[in-house]
Amino acid sequence: MSFSTGGLLINESVELARLHREGEAWDLTLARAMQDGLASLPKAASNRRTLREIRNRIACLSAAEREFLTDLADRQEQHALLWVAACRAYRFVREFAVEVLGERYLSWRLDLGQQAFEVQFAAKAEWDEGLAAISPSTRRKLGQVLYRMMREAGLLSADGRIQTVYLSPRLKSLIVEGDPDGLEVFPGGDTG
């Protein structure tokens, strides 16, 4: 549940993916990114935390997905790939996408207020001591960041309504190659 930093962090994510050399340890990429000042937050600790967060996400993408992200994708496709990366990196985010976004979309209950996060979090916390131990303020922050990521990825409108994200055939193929069930993190699955 360390996704409490920023949203999808698209610019920094694309730059870190570009900086990474295939076969290189991610810690070396991270060290170069810190040295190059890839994240421009006022404090070094914040930069480190943000870059670690980004690394955790984009390391979940295949080499082909990272290449698509940096060289071929348009902005909407970059957002979609970074949403996929967040869903792969964080079980809670994936489960929220499938169990809440997907189910509400299929039942045409398209308004997604903050209470949906609270209900899902409480249900998961009943079975997970780590989630149960998270403070109310951190839980609120996690909810805010998750909703921000969903808006940035195009899954939620500005007024909190679930939307279909249309994916190109090439992007769909890449996602499924990386994870056969990968399209389920988008409302409507592969309808787009």
N, CA and C atoms as an extended XYZ file, in Angstrom:
576
Properties=species:S:1:pos:R:3:atomname:S:1:resname:S:1:resid:I:1 pbc="F F F"
N         0.829       -1.193        0.000 N   MET     1
C         0.000        0.000        0.000 CA  MET     1
C         0.871        1.254        0.000 C   MET     1
N         1.941        1.212       -0.740 N   SER     2
C         2.838        2.371       -0.761 CA  SER     2
C         2.540        3.303       -1.927 C   SER     2
N         1.333        3.215       -2.468 N   PHE     3
C         1.012        4.064       -3.621 CA  PHE     3
C         0.487        5.433       -3.192 C   PHE     3
N         0.926        5.902       -2.042 N   SER     4
C         0.431        7.172       -1.509 CA  SER     4
C         1.149        8.391       -2.078 C   SER     4
N         2.009        8.188       -3.048 N   THR     5
C         2.752        9.291       -3.657 CA  THR     5
C         2.159        9.625       -5.017 C   THR     5
N         1.772       10.879       -5.208 N   GLY     6
C         1.345       11.361       -6.514 CA  GLY     6
C         0.205       10.592       -7.120 C   GLY     6
N         0.101       10.656       -8.417 N   GLY     7
C        -0.877        9.908       -9.171 CA  GLY     7
C        -0.135        8.890      -10.017 C   GLY     7
N        -0.347        8.949      -11.321 N   LEU     8
C         0.367        8.034      -12.213 CA  LEU     8
C         1.802        8.484      -12.458 C   LEU     8
N         2.108        9.742      -12.184 N   LEU     9
C         3.469       10.276      -12.341 CA  LEU     9
C         4.003        9.989      -13.748 C   LEU     9
N         3.235       10.378      -14.727 N   ILE    10
C         3.515        9.982      -16.113 CA  ILE    10
C         4.862       10.482      -16.628 C   ILE    10
N         5.164       11.753      -16.462 N   ASN    11
C         6.422       12.275      -17.016 CA  ASN    11
C         7.632       11.595      -16.402 C   ASN    11
N         7.634       11.482      -15.085 N   GLU    12
C         8.749       10.849      -14.391 CA  GLU    12
C         8.836        9.357      -14.730 C   GLU    12
N         7.673        8.717      -14.883 N   SER    13
C         7.651        7.283      -15.214 CA  SER    13
C         8.241        7.017      -16.583 C   SER    13
N         7.852        7.832      -17.554 N   VAL    14
C         8.386        7.662      -18.909 CA  VAL    14
C         9.891        7.902      -18.904 C   VAL    14
N        10.340        8.925      -18.193 N   GLU    15
C        11.773        9.216      -18.148 CA  GLU    15
C        12.557        8.104      -17.440 C   GLU    15
N        12.019        7.565      -16.355 N   LEU    16
C        12.716        6.472      -15.670 CA  LEU    16
C        12.759        5.229      -16.553 C   LEU    16
N        11.669        4.955      -17.261 N   ALA    17
C        11.656        3.818      -18.185 CA  ALA    17
C        12.696        4.012      -19.285 C   ALA    17
N        12.852        5.240      -19.773 N   ARG    18
C        13.868        5.535      -20.800 CA  ARG    18
C        15.278        5.355      -20.256 C   ARG    18
N        15.461        5.737      -19.010 N   LEU    19
C        16.780        5.680      -18.381 CA  LEU    19
C        17.223        4.242      -18.110 C   LEU    19
N        16.255        3.357      -17.914 N   HIS    20
C        16.584        1.965      -17.573 CA  HIS    20
C        17.198        1.244      -18.774 C   HIS    20
N        18.283        0.545      -18.502 N   ARG    21
C        18.934       -0.284      -19.528 CA  ARG    21
C        18.510       -1.728      -19.302 C   ARG    21
N        18.077       -2.360      -20.349 N   GLU    22
C        17.611       -3.746      -20.223 CA  GLU    22
C        18.706       -4.615      -19.624 C   GLU    22
N        18.337       -5.384      -18.620 N   GLY    23
C        19.279       -6.259      -17.934 CA  GLY    23
C        19.953       -5.608      -16.739 C   GLY    23
N        19.817       -4.303      -16.610 N   GLU    24
C        20.419       -3.582      -15.492 CA  GLU    24
C        19.546       -3.735      -14.243 C   GLU    24
N        20.169       -3.802      -13.099 N   ALA    25
C        19.432       -3.836      -11.838 CA  ALA    25
C        18.686       -2.509      -11.685 C   ALA    25
N        17.453       -2.584      -11.238 N   TRP    26
C        16.648       -1.372      -11.086 CA  TRP    26
C        17.253       -0.407      -10.076 C   TRP    26
N        17.991       -0.935       -9.090 N   ASP    27
C        18.627       -0.048       -8.111 CA  ASP    27
C        19.671        0.851       -8.773 C   ASP    27
N        20.373        0.325       -9.778 N   LEU    28
C        21.332        1.157      -10.513 CA  LEU    28
C        20.620        2.234      -11.321 C   LEU    28
N        19.498        1.860      -11.946 N   THR    29
C        18.703        2.847      -12.684 CA  THR    29
C        18.227        3.934      -11.730 C   THR    29
N        17.769        3.509      -10.571 N   LEU    30
C        17.269        4.448       -9.566 CA  LEU    30
C        18.377        5.398       -9.103 C   LEU    30
N        19.576        4.877       -8.892 N   ALA    31
C        20.702        5.713       -8.477 CA  ALA    31
C        21.037        6.745       -9.553 C   ALA    31
N        21.033        6.330      -10.823 N   ARG    32
C        21.295        7.280      -11.918 CA  ARG    32
C        20.200        8.337      -11.995 C   ARG    32
N        18.973        7.917      -11.779 N   ALA    33
C        17.856        8.869      -11.812 CA  ALA    33
C        17.990        9.906      -10.705 C   ALA    33
N        18.405        9.463       -9.533 N   MET    34
C        18.624       10.400       -8.422 CA  MET    34
C        19.752       11.369       -8.765 C   MET    34
N        20.826       10.833       -9.309 N   GLN    35
C        21.982       11.655       -9.669 CA  GLN    35
C        21.612       12.674      -10.753 C   GLN    35
N        20.782       12.246      -11.705 N   ASP    36
C        20.370       13.125      -12.803 CA  ASP    36
C        19.267       14.101      -12.400 C   ASP    36
N        18.718       13.932      -11.183 N   GLY    37
C        17.649       14.813      -10.732 CA  GLY    37
C        16.352       14.613      -11.483 C   GLY    37
N        16.033       13.349      -11.770 N   LEU    38
C        14.838       13.042      -12.556 CA  LEU    38
C        13.570       13.565      -11.895 C   LEU    38
N        13.432       13.367      -10.593 N   ALA    39
C        12.295       13.936       -9.856 CA  ALA    39
C        12.768       15.262       -9.281 C   ALA    39
N        11.921       16.254       -9.354 N   SER    40
C        12.368       17.589       -8.946 CA  SER    40
C        11.611       18.104       -7.723 C   SER    40
N        11.425       17.246       -6.759 N   LEU    41
C        10.787       17.672       -5.520 CA  LEU    41
C        11.812       18.383       -4.645 C   LEU    41
N        11.350       19.220       -3.726 N   PRO    42
C        12.299       20.029       -2.951 CA  PRO    42
C        13.222       19.237       -2.032 C   PRO    42
N        12.809       18.065       -1.575 N   LYS    43
C        13.631       17.309       -0.630 CA  LYS    43
C        14.136       16.014       -1.259 C   LYS    43
N        15.372       15.664       -0.956 N   ALA    44
C        15.980       14.440       -1.497 CA  ALA    44
C        15.187       13.206       -1.080 C   ALA    44
N        14.712       13.171        0.160 N   ALA    45
C        13.952       12.014        0.636 CA  ALA    45
C        12.663       11.846       -0.169 C   ALA    45
N        12.013       12.943       -0.505 N   SER    46
C        10.794       12.886       -1.320 CA  SER    46
C        11.106       12.396       -2.729 C   SER    46
N        12.215       12.858       -3.283 N   ASN    47
C        12.634       12.392       -4.608 CA  ASN    47
C        12.891       10.892       -4.601 C   ASN    47
N        13.607       10.420       -3.587 N   ARG    48
C        13.903        8.988       -3.472 CA  ARG    48
C        12.625        8.175       -3.368 C   ARG    48
N        11.710        8.613       -2.495 N   ARG    49
C        10.456        7.898       -2.285 CA  ARG    49
C         9.642        7.855       -3.582 C   ARG    49
N         9.558        8.979       -4.277 N   THR    50
C         8.804        9.039       -5.525 CA  THR    50
C         9.422        8.145       -6.590 C   THR    50
N        10.742        8.202       -6.736 N   LEU    51
C        11.410        7.369       -7.739 CA  LEU    51
C        11.303        5.881       -7.408 C   LEU    51
N        11.364        5.532       -6.128 N   ARG    52
C        11.167        4.116       -5.738 CA  ARG    52
C         9.758        3.664       -6.103 C   ARG    52
N         8.799        4.535       -5.864 N   GLU    53
C         7.407        4.242       -6.205 CA  GLU    53
C         7.264        3.980       -7.704 C   GLU    53
N         7.845        4.852       -8.501 N   ILE    54
C         7.787        4.704       -9.959 CA  ILE    54
C         8.481        3.412      -10.380 C   ILE    54
N         9.663        3.166       -9.815 N   ARG    55
C        10.401        1.938      -10.145 CA  ARG    55
C         9.557        0.715       -9.841 C   ARG    55
N         8.899        0.683       -8.675 N   ASN    56
C         8.074       -0.458       -8.309 CA  ASN    56
C         6.993       -0.722       -9.342 C   ASN    56
N         6.460        0.328       -9.914 N   ARG    57
C         5.391        0.174      -10.903 CA  ARG    57
C         5.936       -0.256      -12.264 C   ARG    57
N         6.887        0.515      -12.799 N   ILE    58
C         7.316        0.218      -14.173 CA  ILE    58
C         8.148       -1.051      -14.260 C   ILE    58
N         8.698       -1.502      -13.147 N   ALA    59
C         9.406       -2.785      -13.153 CA  ALA    59
C         8.431       -3.938      -13.384 C   ALA    59
N         7.140       -3.695      -13.196 N   CYS    60
C         6.110       -4.713      -13.432 CA  CYS    60
C         5.740       -4.826      -14.912 C   CYS    60
N         6.215       -3.897      -15.711 N   LEU    61
C         5.951       -3.951      -17.145 CA  LEU    61
C         7.032       -4.770      -17.835 C   LEU    61
N         6.667       -5.440      -18.896 N   SER    62
C         7.647       -6.192      -19.674 CA  SER    62
C         8.535       -5.222      -20.447 C   SER    62
N         9.627       -5.726      -20.965 N   ALA    63
C        10.520       -4.892      -21.777 CA  ALA    63
C         9.766       -4.326      -22.985 C   ALA    63
N         8.916       -5.141      -23.605 N   ALA    64
C         8.141       -4.675      -24.759 CA  ALA    64
C         7.149       -3.585      -24.347 C   ALA    64
N         6.535       -3.726      -23.185 N   GLU    65
C         5.606       -2.702      -22.702 CA  GLU    65
C         6.348       -1.405      -22.388 C   GLU    65
N         7.530       -1.517      -21.779 N   ARG    66
C         8.311       -0.313      -21.481 CA  ARG    66
C         8.756        0.382      -22.766 C   ARG    66
N         9.149       -0.391      -23.767 N   GLU    67
C         9.536        0.203      -25.044 CA  GLU    67
C         8.345        0.919      -25.684 C   GLU    67
N         7.186        0.297      -25.633 N   PHE    68
C         5.976        0.925      -26.163 CA  PHE    68
C         5.687        2.221      -25.406 C   PHE    68
N         5.814        2.173      -24.085 N   LEU    69
C         5.577        3.339      -23.230 CA  LEU    69
C         6.463        4.514      -23.629 C   LEU    69
N         7.733        4.246      -23.875 N   THR    70
C         8.690        5.326      -24.123 CA  THR    70
C         8.774        5.752      -25.583 C   THR    70
N         8.523        4.845      -26.515 N   ASP    71
C         8.798        5.144      -27.922 CA  ASP    71
C         7.588        5.221      -28.836 C   ASP    71
N         6.500        4.524      -28.494 N   LEU    72
C         5.403        4.397      -29.450 CA  LEU    72
C         4.062        4.914      -28.955 C   LEU    72
N         3.846        4.881      -27.675 N   ALA    73
C         2.529        5.200      -27.112 CA  ALA    73
C         2.227        6.689      -27.189 C   ALA    73
N         0.952        6.998      -27.441 N   ASP    74
C         0.518        8.377      -27.288 CA  ASP    74
C         0.206        8.600      -25.805 C   ASP    74
N        -0.178        9.797      -25.453 N   ARG    75
C        -0.376       10.134      -24.038 CA  ARG    75
C        -1.442        9.261      -23.380 C   ARG    75
N        -2.542        8.999      -24.049 N   GLN    76
C        -3.610        8.161      -23.493 CA  GLN    76
C        -3.101        6.728      -23.268 C   GLN    76
N        -2.328        6.213      -24.211 N   GLU    77
C        -1.779        4.862      -24.059 CA  GLU    77
C        -0.760        4.813      -22.927 C   GLU    77
N         0.014        5.878      -22.763 N   GLN    78
C         0.944        5.939      -21.636 CA  GLN    78
C         0.184        5.885      -20.314 C   GLN    78
N        -0.884        6.645      -20.219 N   HIS    79
C        -1.705        6.611      -19.011 CA  HIS    79
C        -2.245        5.205      -18.758 C   HIS    79
N        -2.741        4.568      -19.809 N   ALA    80
C        -3.298        3.216      -19.666 CA  ALA    80
C        -2.228        2.229      -19.197 C   ALA    80
N        -1.047        2.300      -19.781 N   LEU    81
C         0.035        1.389      -19.376 CA  LEU    81
C         0.474        1.634      -17.935 C   LEU    81
N         0.496        2.879      -17.529 N   LEU    82
C         0.880        3.171      -16.147 CA  LEU    82
C        -0.202        2.721      -15.171 C   LEU    82
N        -1.459        2.727      -15.602 N   TRP    83
C        -2.540        2.161      -14.783 CA  TRP    83
C        -2.324        0.652      -14.640 C   TRP    83
N        -2.007       -0.011      -15.739 N   VAL    84
C        -1.722       -1.451      -15.703 CA  VAL    84
C        -0.560       -1.721      -14.743 C   VAL    84
N         0.480       -0.915      -14.827 N   ALA    85
C         1.646       -1.095      -13.952 CA  ALA    85
C         1.252       -0.955      -12.479 C   ALA    85
N         0.430        0.040      -12.169 N   ALA    86
C        -0.021        0.223      -10.778 CA  ALA    86
C        -0.855       -0.971      -10.325 C   ALA    86
N        -1.688       -1.485      -11.204 N   CYS    87
C        -2.514       -2.649      -10.854 CA  CYS    87
C        -1.659       -3.896      -10.638 C   CYS    87
N        -0.596       -4.029      -11.394 N   ARG    88
C         0.302       -5.174      -11.200 CA  ARG    88
C         1.133       -5.017       -9.931 C   ARG    88
N         1.512       -3.791       -9.623 N   ALA    89
C         2.371       -3.552       -8.465 CA  ALA    89
C         1.625       -3.658       -7.138 C   ALA    89
N         0.349       -3.329       -7.138 N   TYR    90
C        -0.421       -3.262       -5.891 CA  TYR    90
C        -1.688       -4.087       -5.993 C   TYR    90
N        -1.723       -5.180       -5.256 N   ARG    91
C        -2.877       -6.088       -5.276 CA  ARG    91
C        -4.175       -5.338       -4.969 C   ARG    91
N        -4.135       -4.440       -3.992 N   PHE    92
C        -5.351       -3.715       -3.628 CA  PHE    92
C        -5.883       -2.915       -4.816 C   PHE    92
N        -5.007       -2.252       -5.556 N   VAL    93
C        -5.429       -1.439       -6.699 CA  VAL    93
C        -6.061       -2.339       -7.753 C   VAL    93
N        -5.444       -3.466       -8.029 N   ARG    94
C        -6.005       -4.399       -9.014 CA  ARG    94
C        -7.364       -4.910       -8.563 C   ARG    94
N        -7.443       -5.314       -7.306 N   GLU    95
C        -8.717       -5.827       -6.801 CA  GLU    95
C        -9.794       -4.747       -6.833 C   GLU    95
N        -9.429       -3.512       -6.533 N   PHE    96
C       -10.394       -2.421       -6.609 CA  PHE    96
C       -10.867       -2.249       -8.058 C   PHE    96
N        -9.933       -2.291       -8.995 N   ALA    97
C       -10.282       -2.127      -10.413 CA  ALA    97
C       -11.242       -3.215      -10.870 C   ALA    97
N       -10.965       -4.446      -10.490 N   VAL    98
C       -11.789       -5.567      -10.941 CA  VAL    98
C       -13.099       -5.646      -10.156 C   VAL    98
N       -12.986       -5.623       -8.829 N   GLU    99
C       -14.145       -5.880       -7.977 CA  GLU    99
C       -15.075       -4.688       -7.823 C   GLU    99
N       -14.549       -3.486       -7.898 N   VAL   100
C       -15.399       -2.310       -7.724 CA  VAL   100
C       -15.690       -1.652       -9.071 C   VAL   100
N       -14.627       -1.188       -9.754 N   LEU   101
C       -14.847       -0.532      -11.051 CA  LEU   101
C       -15.565       -1.453      -12.031 C   LEU   101
N       -15.028       -2.656      -12.190 N   GLY   102
C       -15.598       -3.590      -13.158 CA  GLY   102
C       -17.026       -3.979      -12.838 C   GLY   102
N       -17.290       -4.309      -11.591 N   GLU   103
C       -18.639       -4.724      -11.202 CA  GLU   103
C       -19.636       -3.572      -11.341 C   GLU   103
N       -19.244       -2.392      -10.924 N   ARG   104
C       -20.155       -1.237      -11.034 CA  ARG   104
C       -20.413       -0.899      -12.505 C   ARG   104
N       -19.382       -0.995      -13.324 N   TYR   105
C       -19.537       -0.716      -14.750 CA  TYR   105
C       -20.533       -1.691      -15.391 C   TYR   105
N       -20.362       -2.959      -15.081 N   LEU   106
C       -21.238       -3.976      -15.672 CA  LEU   106
C       -22.687       -3.854      -15.200 C   LEU   106
N       -22.893       -3.309      -14.019 N   SER   107
C       -24.261       -3.155      -13.502 CA  SER   107
C       -24.807       -1.735      -13.742 C   SER   107
N       -24.095       -0.932      -14.527 N   TRP   108
C       -24.489        0.426      -14.898 CA  TRP   108
C       -24.659        1.348      -13.692 C   TRP   108
N       -23.925        1.077      -12.620 N   ARG   109
C       -23.861        1.997      -11.469 CA  ARG   109
C       -22.552        2.766      -11.641 C   ARG   109
N       -22.607        3.801      -12.439 N   LEU   110
C       -21.388        4.444      -12.910 CA  LEU   110
C       -20.846        5.545      -12.000 C   LEU   110
N       -21.622        5.992      -11.032 N   ASP   111
C       -21.107        6.978      -10.080 CA  ASP   111
C       -20.191        6.268       -9.097 C   ASP   111
N       -19.006        6.813       -8.908 N   LEU   112
C       -18.036        6.176       -8.018 CA  LEU   112
C       -17.569        7.191       -6.972 C   LEU   112
N       -18.333        7.292       -5.920 N   GLY   113
C       -17.968        8.187       -4.830 CA  GLY   113
C       -16.892        7.570       -3.956 C   GLY   113
N       -16.341        8.379       -3.069 N   GLN   114
C       -15.274        7.941       -2.167 CA  GLN   114
C       -15.732        6.792       -1.266 C   GLN   114
N       -17.036        6.697       -1.013 N   GLN   115
C       -17.535        5.624       -0.146 CA  GLN   115
C       -17.248        4.247       -0.739 C   GLN   115
N       -17.131        4.141       -2.051 N   ALA   116
C       -16.800        2.851       -2.670 CA  ALA   116
C       -15.418        2.388       -2.215 C   ALA   116
N       -14.477        3.325       -2.128 N   PHE   117
C       -13.145        2.994       -1.628 CA  PHE   117
C       -13.227        2.566       -0.172 C   PHE   117
N       -13.958        3.332        0.639 N   GLU   118
C       -14.070        3.034        2.074 CA  GLU   118
C       -14.655        1.648        2.306 C   GLU   118
N       -15.689        1.292        1.559 N   VAL   119
C       -16.327       -0.021        1.704 CA  VAL   119
C       -15.351       -1.126        1.311 C   VAL   119
N       -14.669       -0.966        0.193 N   GLN   120
C       -13.711       -1.977       -0.266 CA  GLN   120
C       -12.549       -2.105        0.716 C   GLN   120
N       -12.054       -0.981        1.191 N   PHE   121
C       -10.944       -0.999        2.137 CA  PHE   121
C       -11.351       -1.727        3.414 C   PHE   121
N       -12.523       -1.407        3.943 N   ALA   122
C       -12.996       -2.042        5.177 CA  ALA   122
C       -13.162       -3.550        4.984 C   ALA   122
N       -13.691       -3.951        3.842 N   ALA   123
C       -13.869       -5.381        3.567 CA  ALA   123
C       -12.525       -6.101        3.497 C   ALA   123
N       -11.555       -5.503        2.845 N   LYS   124
C       -10.227       -6.115        2.734 CA  LYS   124
C        -9.500       -6.109        4.075 C   LYS   124
N        -9.707       -5.045        4.866 N   ALA   125
C        -9.032       -4.922        6.165 CA  ALA   125
C        -9.498       -5.990        7.155 C   ALA   125
N       -10.695       -6.513        6.957 N   GLU   126
C       -11.181       -7.591        7.830 CA  GLU   126
C       -10.307       -8.837        7.718 C   GLU   126
N        -9.685       -9.019        6.569 N   TRP   127
C        -8.903      -10.223        6.307 CA  TRP   127
C        -7.400       -9.969        6.270 C   TRP   127
N        -6.998       -8.711        6.374 N   ASP   128
C        -5.590       -8.366        6.224 CA  ASP   128
C        -5.158       -7.462        7.369 C   ASP   128
N        -4.312       -7.988        8.256 N   GLU   129
C        -3.866       -7.220        9.419 CA  GLU   129
C        -3.103       -5.960        9.023 C   GLU   129
N        -2.338       -6.041        7.937 N   GLY   130
C        -1.597       -4.878        7.470 CA  GLY   130
C        -2.522       -3.736        7.091 C   GLY   130
N        -3.593       -4.047        6.373 N   LEU   131
C        -4.564       -3.015        6.010 CA  LEU   131
C        -5.285       -2.485        7.249 C   LEU   131
N        -5.623       -3.390        8.147 N   ALA   132
C        -6.336       -2.986        9.362 CA  ALA   132
C        -5.508       -2.020       10.206 C   ALA   132
N        -4.185       -2.114       10.112 N   ALA   133
C        -3.303       -1.273       10.922 CA  ALA   133
C        -3.070        0.117       10.321 C   ALA   133
N        -3.530        0.344        9.101 N   ILE   134
C        -3.318        1.634        8.448 CA  ILE   134
C        -4.192        2.700        9.116 C   ILE   134
N        -3.586        3.828        9.406 N   SER   135
C        -4.303        4.907       10.095 CA  SER   135
C        -5.385        5.501        9.194 C   SER   135
N        -6.412        6.101        9.794 N   PRO   136
C        -7.469        6.733        8.994 CA  PRO   136
C        -6.930        7.823        8.051 C   PRO   136
N        -5.945        8.587        8.485 N   SER   137
C        -5.410        9.637        7.613 CA  SER   137
C        -4.672        9.037        6.413 C   SER   137
N        -3.929        7.969        6.626 N   THR   138
C        -3.247        7.298        5.512 CA  THR   138
C        -4.266        6.662        4.581 C   THR   138
N        -5.308        6.075        5.154 N   ARG   139
C        -6.362        5.466        4.331 CA  ARG   139
C        -7.009        6.534        3.436 C   ARG   139
N        -7.288        7.707        3.986 N   ARG   140
C        -7.869        8.790        3.180 CA  ARG   140
C        -6.925        9.192        2.057 C   ARG   140
N        -5.629        9.304        2.371 N   LYS   141
C        -4.627        9.673        1.369 CA  LYS   141
C        -4.564        8.622        0.260 C   LYS   141
N        -4.587        7.340        0.644 N   LEU   142
C        -4.577        6.264       -0.352 CA  LEU   142
C        -5.793        6.360       -1.264 C   LEU   142
N        -6.939        6.642       -0.688 N   GLY   143
C        -8.153        6.803       -1.492 CA  GLY   143
C        -8.036        7.964       -2.460 C   GLY   143
N        -7.508        9.085       -1.993 N   GLN   144
C        -7.336       10.252       -2.858 CA  GLN   144
C        -6.390        9.947       -4.018 C   GLN   144
N        -5.291        9.277       -3.714 N   VAL   145
C        -4.310        8.956       -4.760 CA  VAL   145
C        -4.895        7.950       -5.756 C   VAL   145
N        -5.612        6.951       -5.266 N   LEU   146
C        -6.220        5.972       -6.160 CA  LEU   146
C        -7.210        6.645       -7.107 C   LEU   146
N        -8.052        7.515       -6.585 N   TYR   147
C        -9.018        8.202       -7.443 CA  TYR   147
C        -8.312        9.132       -8.425 C   TYR   147
N        -7.234        9.742       -8.001 N   ARG   148
C        -6.459       10.583       -8.912 CA  ARG   148
C        -5.880        9.740      -10.050 C   ARG   148
N        -5.321        8.576       -9.714 N   MET   149
C        -4.776        7.693      -10.752 CA  MET   149
C        -5.867        7.284      -11.729 C   MET   149
N        -7.051        6.947      -11.219 N   MET   150
C        -8.146        6.527      -12.101 CA  MET   150
C        -8.584        7.669      -13.014 C   MET   150
N        -8.621        8.908      -12.490 N   ARG   151
C        -8.967       10.059      -13.346 CA  ARG   151
C        -7.886       10.267      -14.408 C   ARG   151
N        -6.619       10.202      -14.001 N   GLU   152
C        -5.523       10.403      -14.961 CA  GLU   152
C        -5.518        9.328      -16.036 C   GLU   152
N        -5.893        8.109      -15.678 N   ALA   153
C        -5.927        7.003      -16.647 CA  ALA   153
C        -7.168        7.047      -17.530 C   ALA   153
N        -8.094        7.967      -17.228 N   GLY   154
C        -9.307        8.079      -18.031 CA  GLY   154
C       -10.414        7.143      -17.593 C   GLY   154
N       -10.243        6.456      -16.478 N   LEU   155
C       -11.256        5.524      -15.993 CA  LEU   155
C       -12.409        6.237      -15.301 C   LEU   155
N       -12.130        7.417      -14.755 N   LEU   156
C       -13.135        8.227      -14.068 CA  LEU   156
C       -13.174        9.617      -14.689 C   LEU   156
N       -14.372       10.120      -14.844 N   SER   157
C       -14.523       11.500      -15.311 CA  SER   157
C       -14.245       12.446      -14.152 C   SER   157
N       -14.162       13.712      -14.435 N   ALA   158
C       -13.909       14.716      -13.392 CA  ALA   158
C       -15.004       14.718      -12.338 C   ALA   158
N       -16.222       14.339      -12.745 N   ASP   159
C       -17.336       14.306      -11.783 CA  ASP   159
C       -17.538       12.923      -11.158 C   ASP   159
N       -16.539       12.033      -11.311 N   GLY   160
C       -16.562       10.747      -10.615 CA  GLY   160
C       -17.398        9.657      -11.249 C   GLY   160
N       -17.577        9.703      -12.544 N   ARG   161
C       -18.328        8.647      -13.249 CA  ARG   161
C       -17.348        7.727      -13.974 C   ARG   161
N       -17.628        6.435      -13.881 N   ILE   162
C       -16.787        5.429      -14.535 CA  ILE   162
C       -16.963        5.558      -16.049 C   ILE   162
N       -15.828        5.495      -16.761 N   GLN   163
C       -15.841        5.626      -18.214 CA  GLN   163
C       -15.090        4.465      -18.858 C   GLN   163
N       -15.442        4.195      -20.094 N   THR   164
C       -14.734        3.209      -20.884 CA  THR   164
C       -13.447        3.829      -21.409 C   THR   164
N       -12.366        3.074      -21.343 N   VAL   165
C       -11.099        3.498      -21.928 CA  VAL   165
C       -10.884        2.653      -23.175 C   VAL   165
N       -10.707        3.306      -24.301 N   TYR   166
C       -10.495        2.592      -25.548 CA  TYR   166
C        -9.002        2.370      -25.758 C   TYR   166
N        -8.633        1.129      -25.984 N   LEU   167
C        -7.241        0.742      -26.156 CA  LEU   167
C        -7.012        0.295      -27.590 C   LEU   167
N        -5.868        0.668      -28.133 N   SER   168
C        -5.527        0.233      -29.486 CA  SER   168
C        -5.295       -1.277      -29.483 C   SER   168
N        -5.485       -1.926      -30.634 N   PRO   169
C        -5.218       -3.372      -30.705 CA  PRO   169
C        -3.780       -3.716      -30.281 C   PRO   169
N        -2.814       -2.890      -30.654 N   ARG   170
C        -1.409       -3.142      -30.281 CA  ARG   170
C        -1.237       -3.110      -28.764 C   ARG   170
N        -1.832       -2.113      -28.120 N   LEU   171
C        -1.717       -2.010      -26.667 CA  LEU   171
C        -2.424       -3.171      -25.980 C   LEU   171
N        -3.601       -3.530      -26.453 N   LYS   172
C        -4.317       -4.678      -25.878 CA  LYS   172
C        -3.447       -5.930      -25.953 C   LYS   172
N        -2.850       -6.139      -27.109 N   SER   173
C        -2.008       -7.319      -27.312 CA  SER   173
C        -0.826       -7.332      -26.350 C   SER   173
N        -0.172       -6.198      -26.184 N   LEU   174
C         0.964       -6.105      -25.256 CA  LEU   174
C         0.545       -6.399      -23.823 C   LEU   174
N        -0.589       -5.845      -23.418 N   ILE   175
C        -1.065       -6.055      -22.049 CA  ILE   175
C        -1.363       -7.527      -21.814 C   ILE   175
N        -2.027       -8.164      -22.755 N   VAL   176
C        -2.390       -9.579      -22.608 CA  VAL   176
C        -1.149      -10.467      -22.643 C   VAL   176
N        -0.141      -10.092      -23.441 N   GLU   177
C         1.122      -10.848      -23.440 CA  GLU   177
C         1.765      -10.805      -22.058 C   GLU   177
N         1.694       -9.655      -21.394 N   GLY   178
C         2.281       -9.492      -20.064 CA  GLY   178
C         1.447      -10.123      -18.973 C   GLY   178
N         0.138      -10.227      -19.190 N   ASP   179
C        -0.789      -10.771      -18.199 CA  ASP   179
C        -2.076      -11.151      -18.927 C   ASP   179
N        -2.353      -12.450      -19.084 N   PRO   180
C        -3.547      -12.865      -19.827 CA  PRO   180
C        -4.854      -12.238      -19.314 C   PRO   180
N        -4.908      -11.893      -18.037 N   ASP   181
C        -6.096      -11.261      -17.464 CA  ASP   181
C        -5.925       -9.750      -17.330 C   ASP   181
N        -4.935       -9.191      -17.992 N   GLY   182
C        -4.577       -7.793      -17.805 CA  GLY   182
C        -5.627       -6.785      -18.200 C   GLY   182
N        -6.514       -7.141      -19.113 N   LEU   183
C        -7.517       -6.174      -19.552 CA  LEU   183
C        -8.648       -6.010      -18.548 C   LEU   183
N        -8.735       -6.905      -17.571 N   GLU   184
C        -9.830       -6.821      -16.600 CA  GLU   184
C        -9.691       -5.608      -15.684 C   GLU   184
N        -8.574       -4.913      -15.707 N   VAL   185
C        -8.419       -3.723      -14.859 CA  VAL   185
C        -9.045       -2.484      -15.494 C   VAL   185
N        -9.594       -2.636      -16.692 N   PHE   186
C       -10.292       -1.562      -17.362 CA  PHE   186
C       -11.780       -1.853      -17.335 C   PHE   186
N       -12.618       -0.875      -17.004 N   PRO   187
C       -14.073       -1.112      -17.006 CA  PRO   187
C       -14.526       -1.645      -18.364 C   PRO   187
N       -15.210       -2.737      -18.341 N   GLY   188
C       -15.670       -3.351      -19.583 CA  GLY   188
C       -14.663       -4.328      -20.171 C   GLY   188
N       -13.527       -4.517      -19.507 N   GLY   189
C       -12.521       -5.471      -19.991 CA  GLY   189
C       -11.968       -5.059      -21.333 C   GLY   189
N       -12.171       -5.868      -22.319 N   ASP   190
C       -11.594       -5.566      -23.649 CA  ASP   190
C       -12.640       -5.026      -24.622 C   ASP   190
N       -13.653       -4.368      -24.111 N   THR   191
C       -14.688       -3.841      -25.008 CA  THR   191
C       -14.211       -2.675      -25.832 C   THR   191
N       -13.143       -1.982      -25.370 N   GLY   192
C       -12.666       -0.786      -26.083 CA  GLY   192
C       -11.811       -1.106      -27.255 C   GLY   192
